Amino acid sequence: MNNLYQEFLKRITLSSSQIEDGRKKYKGVCECLAKAFYDRQLQDNDKLVFGSFKTQTQVLPMREYQDVDVVFKISKEIYENYRRRPGDMLQKVRSILNQKYTTTDHISAWGKVVLVDFAPGYHNVEVAPCYETDEGNFLIPNNYCDEDDWEEFDVRGQIDEFNKSNDLTSGLTRNLVKIAKKWVRNTKSMTYSSYQLTNDVISFVSAVYPKGINNSRYDIVVKDFFTYLLNHLPDYLTTYKTNVETAKQRAVNACQYEEDGKHIEASEECIKLFGNDFPKAEYNTKNERECDIVIPVRPWAQN
């Protein structure tokens, strides 16, 4: 089963050209802002990329709202000028970008970011103007309905937490986030933000697979993830309990079929979970099991 999961991960991973497209898009946006605010070329310290593009957890196919998230640093002088007018700061960034990107479908300032919406099938860019304090904290404008202020945003903390988990698990964190994203996409009635999903995966691997997959199997890891998620269901997922229960049962079925040498049936359960990007096994075997499987202790599994 691991070979099918490896092929699955290859199929849903962005190509080098798609990654390069994302880089060109966010660099172009930030170059435009550097020219407008500082009258110079973009410098590396002017920006910081975060989110799924930074952690390399975006998945195919590309979707209309697939973004590169980036913060652009403004000076203390600019921050002081807009300190009481965060909404105006967003509109200023929007106005600057509108002058360069006249052929994009849409540029909007809303909430905490400015969205530059490029052509379908390509990355969009969400840029947040931010002020970096002397303590290294980031402040970004918050212009939601009942708020009009600058709020603290721990960009580096998010990146560091993910990288630490991914390094300790030898890449399992990244792979499982991508796998789980395909489940969310394949579950039409479900909403599960990338940020929340990533945090839940980090919590799961920390509790159950702190050193990575080792000699276990991906189908077992996936089954354990859904079991863990069901038994630790966060508030924002309670309305989707049925979806999680269904996912867990399909993962359980896949594991049992794999144990029985029914690789085709096991892969069909995975296709139900993740969609047609998951490859279908070509044959079944009898009494043939992967050797030296290590199943971690599951004190959190109640079902």
N, C-alpha and C positions, 0 to 999 in steps of 0.2 A: 504493500500500500504506500510505503514511503516514496517509491519511484513515481507513483501517480501524483502525489502531493507536490513533489519537486517539479514535475512537468506543469502542474496547475499553477504553481508560483511563477514559473517562466512565462506562462501565457498571460498572466495578469500584471506583469511588471512592465513599467514604462520602458520604451526603447531609448537608446542614447540620443536619438534625434528629438524625441519628445522632451527629454530632460533638458537638452540644449535649448529647445524652444522656450521652456519655462525660464531658463537663465536669461535669455535675451529679453524676454518680456519684462521681468522685474528689474533688470539692469537699465533697460530703456526708460522705465518709469522713474527710477531713482536718479538717473542722469538728468532727466528733465527737471526734477525738483532741485537737484544740486545747482544747476545752471540758474534757476529762478531765484533761489534763496541765497546762494553764496557766490554767484557769478563765476563759477569755476567748474572743472571736470569732477565727476564723481570720485570719491575716495572710499576705500574699503571700510573705513570706520563710520561712514555716513549711514550705513544700513545694517540690518540684521534680519536674515530670513529665518522663519520658524514654521511650525505646523507640519503638515503631511509632506510637503515638498522637501523640507529640511530633513525630516526623519526617513525619507524615501519609503513612505507607506502609501502613496497614491496607487490606485489600481486602474487597470483598463476594464472596459473601454473608457476613453475620455468622455466626460460629461459636461454639459453646458455650464455648470457651476463649479467646475474643477479649478481651483485657484492656487496661486502662489501667494502665501502670506508673508509680508515684509513690513518692518518698521523703518521709517526714515527719520533720522535724528535732526531736530531743529535746535538752534542756538538758544541760550538763555534769554537773549534779547527778544527773539521772536516769541518764545514762550511767555515772557512777561507782557508782551503786547497783546497776546490772545488769552492770557490766563483767565480772564473773566468772560471770554467769548469763545469757548471751545467749538461751538457750532460754526462760527465764522472761520476758525482754523481749517475745519474740514472743507468748507466752501472755497476757501482760498486755494487749497490743494486741488480741488476739483476744477477750479477755473484755470489753474496753470496747466493741468493735464489736458483740458479741453482744447487748449491752443495748439498742442502738438498732435494729439490723437483725434484728428477731425474725422477720420474714417471708421472709427470703432463704432460698434452698435450702441454702446451706452456707457456713460461715465456718471456715477452717482455718489453722493456723499450721504451716508446714513449711519446712525448709531455711533460707531467708533472708527470707521474706516471709510476710505474712498475706493470704490470698485471700478476698475477699468475692464470693461467687458469686450473681449476680442471675438474673433470669428468662431463659430461652432467647431469643435474638434481640436481647439487649441487652448492653452492655459489663459485664464483671466488672471488679473493681479488685484489683490486687496492690500492696499497700503495704508498704514496708520502713521500719521505724524506723531513723533514722540519726543519728549524732553528727557535726557538722561541726567539725573541728579549727580551731585558730587559723591554720593554714596553708591552710585551704580544702579539705582532704581530707575525704571522707565515710567513716565507719566504719559498717558494717551488721552485724547479728548473723549468725553462721554456725553453724547447729545441725545440720549434716549428720552422718551416722552416726559418722565417726571424728574429727570436729572439734567444738569447742565454744568459739568465740572470736568476736572482732569482726574483720572483714577490711576492707581498704581498697577502696573502690569509686569509680572515676573517672567519675561521672555526667556532669559537665560536659564532660569530654574526649570522651566518646562523642557528645554532642550537637554539640559544636564541630566534630569531624571530619566528621560527616555534613553539617552546614550548609556548611562550607567546600567540600566536594566538590560539593554540589548547586548552590551559587552559581557555582562555576567552570565547571560544565557546563550552566548555564542550565536546570536542572531535570531533566537526563537521569538523574542518580543516583536521584532519587525515582521517576521513571517506570519505570526499569529494575528497581528493587527490587520495585515493584508487579507488573510483568510477570512477573518471575522467581517471585514468590510464587504466582501463578496456575499456573505450570508445576509447582511443587512440590505444590500442592493437587491438580492433575490427574494427578499421578503417585502413585498410591495406595500403592505399596510404599516410598516414599521419606520419609526424615526429614531435614530441613535447617532448623536453627533460624533464626529471623528475624535474630538477632544475627550469626550466622556468614554468612548470605547477604548481609546488608547490607555487612559488611566485604569480602566477595569482590567485590561490585559496585563498591565504592569503589576497590579495587585495580585492577579491570579498567578503569574509566573513566579512572583516573589514568594508566594505561599506554597506552591506545589512543584514548580520546576526551576528552582533558584539557580541551578547550574546548567539549564538547557535541557534539550530533549534526550541527550545521552543515548542509551540503547533502547529507548521506548519507540513508539510509532506515532506518526502524526494523527492517525485516526483515534488513538487513545488519548492523545493530548487534546484534540478537539472535543471528544466526549467529556473529558474532565473539565474543560473550559465551560461548556454549557451546564454541566452539573454544578460547578462552582457558582456560575452566574445565577442559576435558579435558586440556589440556597443562600445567596447573598444579594438578592435582587434589589438594586437601588431604587429609590423613589421614582426616578424618572423613567424606569422601565416597568413599573408595576402594571401599567395598562397593557403591556405587551407580554404578560406572563404566559399566555397561550402560545405565542410565537416561540418563546424560549423553551417551553415544554416540548413543543413539536420538534424543534431543532435538536434537543437533547435525545428524544426518542429515535430520531433518524440517525444520530451519531452512534447511539447504542446499537441500533440495528446493523450499521456499517461495521462496527467492531466485531459483532457476533458472526456476521457473514464472513469477515476476513478470517476469524478463528476457524471457521468451518471450511476454509478453502474456497469459498464462493466469492471469488474476487470480482466477478461481473456484477453480482447483486450488491456487493459492498460499494462498488463505484457508482452504481445507480442511486444508492441512498445519498452519496455525496453530491451527485448531480442535482438531486432534489434540494439539497442544502444550498449549494453554491452556484447552480446554473450550468449551462453547457460548456463553460470554460474548463470545467473539471473533466479530465479524460476518462473514457470508459475502458475498463480492463478488457483484454482480448480473450482471456480463457480462465477457466476454473481449475483448481487442483484438489486432490483429496488427501486428507491427513498430512497436509504440508503446512507447517507454521514457521514463522520467523523465530529464530533461536535467540536465547539470551535476552528476552524481553524483561525490562525492569519496570515494574509498576509501582509508583510512589505511594507512600502511606497517604490515605485520604480521610483524615479525621473530620474534614469539613463536609464530606459526602453523606447525606442523610437518606438519600433515596436509592 
